[in-house]
Amino acid sequence: VQAGNGFVLVGDAAGFLDPFYSPGMDWISFTAISAVQLVLKERRGECITAAVAEHNMRFTMSYQRWFEALYQDKYQYLGDFELMSLAFSLDLGLYYLGVVGQPYKRGLEAFSEPLFSTPVSTPFYKFMRFYNRRFARIAEARYRANTFGRCNARHKKLVKGFEISPSAVIPVLRALASWLLLELREGWRSWRFLEGNVPLGSRERASLEPMVPGIVK
């Protein structure tokens, strides 16, 4: 619960997300602006019972979707350069196009709408959740085939950054093309994981670690 009788939480107090990608400032912006709106309504003497309920519902949805889109099972493939570089390009590109772009287009109004809680951002949430799960499944197949991290040596990924402009689509399209080739080359081996399967458990992962390059206990 982010808000209740006489209180409203903001920032990390309202919910802490994984520090990867440094989402804290975004979360502070959305929660703080929404909190101010609740306080102003209360100070004007308005009944805010319904507004508080909607606030809690939307931020709970936002937090859950943010986690599912970007962080769930991420650590399954974080140590594989090829998979993580694709995810990095897609995560940043789609986040800028589908989420960050809204405040630039619509101003302060967009900050009152928690991330991934609106019809505009929902398709981005679903697509990001899908490909992140696919990368996790491909990572599982690589663990089993002893090919996880095969491209790690002597590779690095540098990015110029993103702008809110049509040119931001280009790296996303390139990453999508690379993902398609990856699915055709080896991803089909893990399609069976789409239904009824879960990521490797700690015991199964531990049994595979001696075969995985770069894993340090």
Disulfide bonds with the S-S distance in Angstrom:
none
